[in-house]
Amino acid sequence: MYRFAHLSDCHLGAQKQPDLRELEFEAFRMALDDALQNDVDFIIIAGDLFHSNIPNMETVKRATLELRRVREAGVPIYVNYGSHDYSPSNTSMIDILESAGVIEKVVRPIPGKRLGLEFTVDEKTGAKITGLSGRSRTLEVDYFMKLDRDALEAEEGFRIFLFHSAITQFKPADLADMESVDLNLFPRGFEYYAGGHVHRSGCYHEEGYGPIVYPGTLFGSYAGDLEENARGEVRGYYLVEFTDKVREPEFREIRPAEFEYIECDVTGRNSQDAFSLIGREIADHDVTGKVVMLKIRGELSSGRTSDINSASIRERLESMGARVVQINRYGLSTREIQKVRVVESDVPRMERRIFREKLAGLDIKNRRLMDEGDSIAVELLRRLENEKAPGENRSEYEKRITEDAEDVLDLDLGGDGT
């Protein structure tokens, strides 16, 4: 009997607040420790190991030490690109770590009229691993449509298909707008399908396919993820035992901190009463040592939303022993100012809704821009946020950013990027 660990969406480097960044990394370390203690033969990370294709160097240093520790224990780590660490020019941190022998990419296309994929064979177990990387806006759908499924299905042995995409048939109801890939585009008959991209865990069984598994995010990259943690969403990874078939995958919970969720509806109150109500609400919670997610929502009858002093609330919670305080007031509005038109706690979704509103007000003839313009704009915005990497000169940085923009816009400018 062999074992492997299936992680995804670690998003190292996503958190900006030092305490949350530490917890984000602690979750990663705990998952690797737990996998090693369970004597895994190899580890799979199904995309988005980092939050950016060129992450902060301190994050890279810490991650490299952890990954090297696993490799020195004799455990290989197999990865693919996620949509966040994808690079069209093979210049992401994933590629650098592979060059250093710390991890191994398993997406290796075979040239031809149809898209063939080479298998990576794990030396100890004989497991055959292949798959596809994730790209922004599910551009990987083109890869799936060109995939030589007959060749993949004809391969004998214990096979794992690695991917970083939502599957249409398994999307949670509240994520119905998420771009996805139809299950019928996947090769059939593999013994295990190792998924990433969807930030919630799930194990699905469909006739003709082995278990289709999403571990979900290991900690969370957005405020919405952390709010779900505080509302009881369990995070972790899957431990999988196999011979020629897999046993039912076991979900292993990883909990680097306790969370506390507090929601306060201030509808119909003036700003002074609302502030008092919030004080009474938080007094009823034991927040000692916890990550506190406070959500304030509703329409004030009078006063300004700025009268709800977040700094004061934060100080109060910290004086009660809270470890980290995150305050979500996107749903807070007042009758005395223009009504907030976009109410989202998830930043990418909020950005997308804003772009969608703007697009609706423009006279655009291009149908693709009308249909996908919001997604394109959000992804372009995210790529442009990438900072110049240490040691990268200006022309290299501009070339990388231009290539990223070409990838997002699905264009080939035919230049050298300068």
C-alpha positions as CSV (number, residue, x, y, z in Angstrom):
1,M,0.0,0.0,0.0
2,Y,1.3,3.4,-1.0
3,R,0.3,6.9,0.1
4,F,0.4,10.4,-1.3
5,A,-0.7,13.8,-0.1
6,H,-2.8,16.1,-2.3
7,L,-2.6,19.8,-1.6
8,S,-3.7,22.8,-3.6
9,D,-4.1,26.6,-3.5
10,C,-1.5,27.3,-0.8
11,H,-1.3,30.9,-2.2
12,L,1.9,31.6,-0.2
13,G,2.4,35.4,-0.2
14,A,-1.2,36.3,-0.5
15,Q,-1.6,37.8,3.0
16,K,-0.2,41.3,3.5
17,Q,-0.8,41.5,7.3
18,P,2.2,40.0,9.1
19,D,0.2,37.9,11.5
20,L,-2.0,36.5,8.8
21,R,1.1,35.9,6.6
22,E,2.6,33.9,9.4
23,L,-0.6,31.8,9.8
24,E,-0.7,31.3,6.0
25,F,2.8,29.9,6.1
26,E,2.1,27.9,9.3
27,A,-0.8,26.1,7.5
28,F,1.7,25.1,4.8
29,R,4.2,23.8,7.2
30,M,1.6,21.9,9.2
31,A,0.3,20.2,6.1
32,L,3.8,19.1,5.1
33,D,4.6,17.9,8.6
34,D,1.3,15.9,8.7
35,A,2.0,14.3,5.3
36,L,5.5,13.3,6.4
37,Q,4.3,11.8,9.7
38,N,1.9,9.7,7.6
39,D,4.8,8.3,5.6
40,V,3.6,9.6,2.2
41,D,5.6,8.4,-0.8
42,F,5.0,11.6,-2.7
43,I,3.2,14.9,-2.6
44,I,1.0,16.6,-5.2
45,I,0.4,20.3,-5.2
46,A,-2.4,21.1,-7.7
47,G,-1.6,24.7,-8.6
48,D,-1.3,28.1,-6.9
49,L,1.6,27.2,-4.6
50,F,2.3,30.9,-4.7
51,H,-0.1,33.8,-5.0
52,S,2.0,35.4,-7.7
53,N,4.3,34.0,-10.4
54,I,7.1,36.2,-9.0
55,P,6.4,36.3,-5.2
56,N,8.1,38.2,-2.4
57,M,11.6,36.8,-1.9
58,E,11.1,36.2,1.8
59,T,8.1,34.0,1.0
60,V,10.2,32.2,-1.6
61,K,13.0,31.6,0.9
62,R,10.8,30.1,3.5
63,A,8.9,28.0,1.1
64,T,12.1,26.7,-0.5
65,L,13.4,25.6,2.9
66,E,10.2,23.7,3.6
67,L,10.1,22.0,0.2
68,R,13.8,21.1,0.4
69,R,13.1,19.5,3.8
70,V,10.5,17.3,2.2
71,R,12.8,16.4,-0.7
72,E,15.7,15.5,1.7
73,A,13.2,13.1,3.4
74,G,13.1,11.3,0.1
75,V,9.6,12.5,-0.9
76,P,9.1,13.9,-4.4
77,I,6.8,16.9,-4.9
78,Y,4.8,17.0,-8.2
79,V,3.2,20.3,-9.3
80,N,1.4,22.1,-12.1
81,Y,0.9,25.8,-12.7
82,G,-2.2,27.3,-11.1
83,S,-3.8,30.4,-12.6
84,H,-1.8,32.6,-10.1
85,D,1.6,31.2,-10.7
86,Y,1.1,30.6,-14.4
87,S,3.8,32.1,-16.7
88,P,3.7,31.9,-20.5
89,S,7.4,32.3,-20.7
90,N,8.5,29.7,-18.0
91,T,9.8,32.5,-15.7
92,S,7.7,31.8,-12.7
93,M,9.0,30.8,-9.3
94,I,7.7,27.3,-10.1
95,D,10.2,27.0,-12.9
96,I,13.1,28.3,-10.7
97,L,12.3,25.7,-8.0
98,E,12.1,23.0,-10.6
99,S,15.5,24.0,-12.0
100,A,16.9,23.7,-8.4
101,G,15.5,20.2,-8.1
102,V,13.1,21.0,-5.3
103,I,9.9,20.2,-7.2
104,E,8.9,18.6,-10.5
105,K,6.4,20.0,-13.0
106,V,4.4,17.2,-14.5
107,V,2.8,19.1,-17.4
108,R,4.8,18.1,-20.4
109,P,3.1,18.4,-23.8
110,I,4.0,16.2,-26.8
111,P,3.9,18.1,-30.1
112,G,1.4,17.0,-32.6
113,K,-1.9,17.7,-34.3
114,R,-3.6,16.8,-31.0
115,L,-2.3,17.7,-27.6
116,G,-0.5,14.7,-26.2
117,L,0.9,14.6,-22.6
118,E,3.9,12.8,-21.4
119,F,3.6,10.9,-18.1
120,T,5.9,11.4,-15.1
121,V,6.5,8.1,-13.4
122,D,7.1,8.1,-9.7
123,E,10.2,6.0,-9.2
124,K,9.1,4.3,-5.9
125,T,5.4,3.6,-6.5
126,G,5.2,3.4,-10.3
127,A,2.3,5.9,-10.3
128,K,2.0,7.8,-13.6
129,I,1.2,11.5,-13.3
130,T,0.2,13.9,-15.9
131,G,-2.2,16.8,-16.4
132,L,-2.7,20.4,-17.4
133,S,-2.0,23.8,-15.9
134,G,-4.6,26.4,-15.0
135,R,-4.7,29.7,-16.8
136,S,-6.6,32.9,-16.2
137,R,-10.2,33.0,-17.3
138,T,-10.1,29.3,-17.9
139,L,-8.1,29.7,-21.1
140,E,-6.9,26.1,-20.5
141,V,-10.3,25.0,-22.0
142,D,-8.6,25.2,-25.4
143,Y,-6.0,22.7,-24.1
144,F,-8.7,20.4,-22.9
145,M,-10.5,20.6,-26.3
146,K,-7.3,19.7,-28.1
147,L,-6.3,16.9,-25.7
148,D,-5.5,13.5,-27.1
149,R,-7.8,11.7,-24.7
150,D,-7.5,8.4,-26.6
151,A,-3.8,8.1,-25.9
152,L,-4.1,9.1,-22.3
153,E,-6.9,6.6,-21.7
154,A,-4.9,3.8,-23.4
155,E,-2.0,4.2,-21.0
156,E,-1.8,1.3,-18.5
157,G,-1.0,1.5,-14.8
158,F,-2.0,3.6,-11.9
159,R,-2.7,7.1,-13.4
160,I,-3.3,10.5,-11.8
161,F,-4.6,13.5,-13.7
162,L,-3.5,16.8,-12.3
163,F,-5.5,20.0,-13.1
164,H,-6.3,23.5,-11.9
165,S,-9.9,24.2,-13.0
166,A,-13.4,24.2,-11.8
167,I,-15.5,21.5,-13.3
168,T,-18.9,22.6,-14.5
169,Q,-20.8,19.6,-13.0
170,F,-19.4,20.1,-9.5
171,K,-19.5,23.9,-9.0
172,P,-21.0,25.0,-5.7
173,A,-24.3,26.9,-6.3
174,D,-23.0,30.2,-5.0
175,L,-20.1,29.9,-7.5
176,A,-22.3,29.5,-10.5
177,D,-20.6,32.4,-12.3
178,M,-17.2,30.9,-12.0
179,E,-15.6,29.8,-15.3
180,S,-15.3,26.1,-15.6
181,V,-14.5,23.1,-17.8
182,D,-17.0,20.4,-18.7
183,L,-16.1,17.0,-17.2
184,N,-16.6,15.4,-20.6
185,L,-13.4,17.1,-21.8
186,F,-11.3,15.2,-19.2
187,P,-9.8,11.8,-20.1
188,R,-11.8,8.9,-18.6
189,G,-10.6,6.0,-16.6
190,F,-7.8,7.6,-14.5
191,E,-7.5,6.2,-11.0
192,Y,-7.4,9.7,-9.4
193,Y,-8.1,13.3,-10.5
194,A,-6.2,15.8,-8.4
195,G,-7.9,19.2,-8.6
196,G,-7.1,22.7,-7.6
197,H,-8.6,26.2,-8.1
198,V,-11.9,25.8,-6.2
199,H,-11.2,27.0,-2.7
200,R,-13.5,24.5,-1.0
201,S,-12.9,20.8,-0.4
202,G,-14.9,18.1,-2.1
203,C,-14.6,14.5,-3.3
204,Y,-16.8,13.5,-6.2
205,H,-17.6,10.1,-7.8
206,E,-18.7,9.8,-11.4
207,E,-19.1,6.6,-13.4
208,G,-16.1,6.1,-15.6
209,Y,-13.8,8.2,-13.5
210,G,-11.7,7.7,-10.4
211,P,-12.3,10.0,-7.4
212,I,-12.4,13.7,-8.5
213,V,-10.9,15.6,-5.6
214,Y,-10.5,19.2,-4.5
215,P,-8.6,19.8,-1.2
216,G,-9.6,23.5,-1.3
217,T,-7.3,26.3,-0.2
218,L,-5.0,25.5,2.6
219,F,-5.6,28.7,4.5
220,G,-7.2,31.3,2.2
221,S,-6.0,34.1,0.0
222,Y,-8.9,36.5,0.1
223,A,-11.0,38.0,2.9
224,G,-13.9,35.9,1.7
225,D,-11.9,32.7,2.3
226,L,-11.0,33.9,5.9
227,E,-14.7,34.7,6.5
228,E,-15.6,31.2,5.4
229,N,-12.9,29.9,7.9
230,A,-14.6,31.8,10.7
231,R,-18.0,30.5,9.7
232,G,-16.9,26.9,10.0
233,E,-15.3,26.0,6.6
234,V,-12.7,23.3,7.3
235,R,-9.3,23.6,5.5
236,G,-6.7,21.0,4.9
237,Y,-5.5,18.4,2.3
238,Y,-6.3,14.8,1.2
239,L,-4.3,11.8,2.2
240,V,-4.7,9.0,-0.4
241,E,-3.8,5.3,-0.1
242,F,-3.5,3.1,-3.2
243,T,-2.3,-0.1,-4.8
244,D,-3.8,-0.5,-8.2
245,K,-6.8,1.5,-7.1
246,V,-7.3,4.2,-4.5
247,R,-9.1,3.8,-1.2
248,E,-11.6,6.5,-0.2
249,P,-9.4,9.7,0.2
250,E,-9.1,10.9,3.8
251,F,-9.4,14.7,4.4
252,R,-6.8,15.9,6.9
253,E,-7.8,19.1,8.7
254,I,-5.2,21.8,9.1
255,R,-6.0,24.5,11.6
256,P,-3.2,27.0,12.3
257,A,-5.5,29.2,14.4
258,E,-9.0,29.5,15.8
259,F,-11.4,31.9,14.2
260,E,-14.3,33.9,15.5
261,Y,-17.1,35.2,13.2
262,I,-19.1,38.3,14.4
263,E,-21.8,39.8,12.2
264,C,-23.6,43.0,13.1
265,D,-26.7,44.4,11.3
266,V,-27.1,48.1,11.9
267,T,-30.0,48.7,9.5
268,G,-32.3,51.6,10.7
269,R,-29.9,52.9,13.4
270,N,-28.1,56.2,13.4
271,S,-24.3,56.0,13.4
272,Q,-24.0,56.6,17.1
273,D,-26.5,53.8,18.0
274,A,-24.9,51.5,15.5
275,F,-21.4,52.0,17.1
276,S,-22.9,51.2,20.5
277,L,-24.6,48.1,19.1
278,I,-21.3,46.9,17.7
279,G,-19.6,47.3,21.1
280,R,-22.3,45.2,22.8
281,E,-22.1,42.5,20.1
282,I,-18.4,42.0,20.4
283,A,-18.5,42.0,24.2
284,D,-20.5,38.7,23.9
285,H,-17.7,36.9,22.2
286,D,-14.6,35.2,23.5
287,V,-12.0,36.3,21.1
288,T,-8.9,35.4,23.1
289,G,-6.1,34.2,20.8
290,K,-8.4,34.1,17.8
291,V,-8.6,35.5,14.3
292,V,-11.7,37.7,14.4
293,M,-13.7,38.3,11.3
294,L,-16.2,41.2,12.0
295,K,-18.8,41.9,9.4
296,I,-20.8,45.2,9.7
297,R,-23.7,45.5,7.3
298,G,-26.9,47.4,6.8
299,E,-28.1,51.0,5.9
300,L,-27.7,53.7,8.6
301,S,-30.8,55.9,9.1
302,S,-28.5,58.9,9.6
303,G,-24.9,59.8,10.1
304,R,-21.9,58.8,8.1
305,T,-20.4,55.4,7.7
306,S,-17.1,57.0,8.7
307,D,-18.6,57.5,12.2
308,I,-18.2,53.8,12.6
309,N,-14.6,54.0,13.7
310,S,-12.8,50.8,12.7
311,A,-9.6,51.7,14.5
312,S,-11.5,52.0,17.7
313,I,-13.3,48.7,17.2
314,R,-10.0,47.0,16.4
315,E,-8.4,48.3,19.5
316,R,-11.3,47.1,21.6
317,L,-11.0,43.6,20.1
318,E,-7.3,43.5,20.5
319,S,-7.6,44.6,24.2
320,M,-9.9,41.6,24.6
321,G,-7.1,39.3,23.4
322,A,-7.9,38.9,19.7
323,R,-4.9,37.7,17.7
324,V,-5.8,39.3,14.4
325,V,-8.8,41.5,13.5
326,Q,-10.3,41.8,10.1
327,I,-13.3,44.2,9.7
328,N,-15.6,43.8,6.6
329,R,-17.7,46.9,6.1
330,Y,-18.4,46.6,2.4
331,G,-22.1,46.0,3.2
332,L,-22.4,49.2,5.3
333,S,-24.2,52.2,3.7
334,T,-26.2,55.3,4.7
335,R,-29.2,57.1,3.4
336,E,-27.3,60.3,3.5
337,I,-24.8,59.5,0.8
338,Q,-25.2,57.9,-2.6
339,K,-26.0,54.2,-2.2
340,V,-23.2,51.8,-2.6
341,R,-23.8,49.9,-5.9
342,V,-21.4,47.1,-5.4
343,V,-21.5,45.0,-2.2
344,E,-18.9,42.2,-2.3
345,S,-16.4,41.0,0.3
346,D,-14.5,39.0,-2.3
347,V,-12.1,41.5,-4.0
348,P,-11.9,39.9,-7.5
349,R,-15.7,39.6,-7.7
350,M,-16.1,43.2,-6.6
351,E,-13.6,44.3,-9.2
352,R,-15.4,42.3,-11.8
353,R,-18.7,43.8,-11.0
354,I,-17.3,47.3,-11.2
355,F,-15.8,46.6,-14.6
356,R,-19.1,45.0,-15.7
357,E,-21.0,48.1,-14.8
358,K,-18.5,50.3,-16.7
359,L,-18.7,48.0,-19.8
360,A,-22.5,48.2,-19.8
361,G,-22.2,52.0,-20.2
362,L,-19.9,51.8,-23.2
363,D,-20.8,51.4,-26.9
364,I,-18.7,48.4,-27.7
365,K,-19.2,46.4,-30.9
366,N,-16.8,43.6,-30.2
367,R,-18.8,40.8,-28.8
368,R,-15.9,39.1,-27.0
369,L,-15.1,42.2,-25.1
370,M,-18.8,42.5,-24.1
371,D,-18.9,38.9,-22.9
372,E,-15.4,38.6,-21.3
373,G,-14.2,42.2,-20.8
374,D,-14.8,42.2,-17.1
375,S,-12.7,39.0,-16.6
376,I,-10.0,40.2,-18.9
377,A,-9.8,43.6,-17.1
378,V,-9.6,41.9,-13.7
379,E,-6.8,39.5,-14.8
380,L,-4.9,42.3,-16.5
381,L,-5.1,44.3,-13.3
382,R,-3.7,41.4,-11.3
383,R,-0.8,40.8,-13.6
384,L,0.1,44.5,-13.7
385,E,0.3,44.4,-9.9
386,N,3.4,42.1,-10.1
387,E,6.5,44.0,-8.9
388,K,9.9,44.0,-10.3
389,A,11.8,41.0,-9.0
390,P,15.1,41.3,-7.2
391,G,17.9,41.3,-9.8
392,E,15.5,41.9,-12.6
393,N,16.5,44.9,-14.7
394,R,13.9,47.3,-16.2
395,S,13.9,45.8,-19.7
396,E,13.5,42.3,-18.3
397,Y,10.6,43.5,-16.1
398,E,8.9,45.3,-19.0
399,K,9.3,42.2,-21.2
400,R,7.8,40.0,-18.6
401,I,4.9,42.3,-18.0
402,T,4.3,42.7,-21.8
403,E,4.3,38.9,-22.1
404,D,1.8,38.6,-19.3
405,A,-0.4,41.2,-20.9
406,E,-0.2,39.4,-24.3
407,D,-1.2,36.2,-22.5
408,V,-4.2,37.8,-20.8
409,L,-5.4,39.6,-24.0
410,D,-4.7,36.5,-26.1
411,L,-2.6,38.6,-28.4
412,D,0.8,38.1,-30.1
413,L,2.3,41.5,-30.7
414,G,5.2,39.8,-32.5
415,G,7.8,42.0,-30.8
416,D,10.6,41.5,-28.4
417,G,8.7,43.0,-25.6
418,T,10.6,46.3,-25.6
